[in-house]
């Protein structure tokens, strides 16, 4: 099992109960005013992967789907304050080689899946997203100009 497929599976187990659906290497959810997607991207250099989290107004999702790069708010997992450096190392190329597959998946679940699910469970609308960006995410976030005005008016 590759790191990417293990991460996709663990994230799915964590966010499917929150209403997320799978689309390739991504999990997405549509609420009344917000579209959210979690994408697991394989590195082009080795077997490691990145976890990208993104949001857009629901009106931009065509047939309930919008790829992560087209979303108006985007950041990587390392921007989530609740994810530790130890958790991020699990996404690396050698992360699962020192332990059994069961131990590796358990570590992924506790250090990646659970923090993502806890973060995403709090965000069901624009107001929640604004609060989360203010409190649970570092400043390394791309926010499209059009989305800034929506978030500023979400109070």
C-alpha positions, 0 to 999 in steps of 0.5 A: 500500500502506498502512502497516498492510498493509506492517507486517502483511506484514513482520511475517508474513514475520518470524514465520511461520517461528516457527510464527505464523499470520495472522488478519486484521491479527494473527499468533498462535502457540499453544505448550504453555502460552502463547498469543502474538499480534502485532496491527497496529492502525490509528490512528483519527486518521490512516494510522499504525499501532501494533503490539501484542504480547500473551500469555495462558495457552493455556487462554484461547484458544478454537479457538486464537484470542484477540484481543489486547485480551483477553490477560493480558499486553499492550504496544506495540512501543515497550516493546521495548528492541530497537526504536529510535525510528527504527524506531517512526517507520516506523509513522507516516503519512508514513514510506513517502513519502520512499523507494521501496516496496522501501526502505520494506519493507526498513527495516520488515523490519530495524527492526520485523520482525527485532526482533519475530521475535528477541523472539518466538523466545525465548518459547515458555512462561511461563518464557521470558515472565517472563525476557523481561519482566524483560530485554527490555521496559520497565516499560510493560506491562499484566499482569493480576492472574491472570497475575502469580501464574502468572509469579511461580510460573514459575521 
